[in-house]
Amino acid sequence: VTCLADESSPAGEYEIVVSGAEAQNYVFTYVNGILTIEEDPDGIANIESDKDDKGTLYDLQGRKIETSNLKRGVYIQNGRKYIRK
């Protein structure tokens, strides 16, 4: 899967291209898509921290983060924004 958008891309629509999968037992039908990045004039509206909340942490790209690898930054935990200073 490829897409020209990244975390610094401006608001707009970006094509998602799917290709290259192979398997003996499957036939793949590729369907490209569109990633829409919407402009958020206020940036992050609010950040809340609940240090007793024990949920899985994700980065802003949706990747699961192990707590032993936690660095400064913004994370998502239980559907809420969380900042680590």
Secondary structure by P-SEA (a helix, b strand, c coil): ccccccccccbbbbbbbbcccccccbbbbbbbbbbbbbbccccccccccccccccccccccccccccccccbbbbbcccbbbbcc
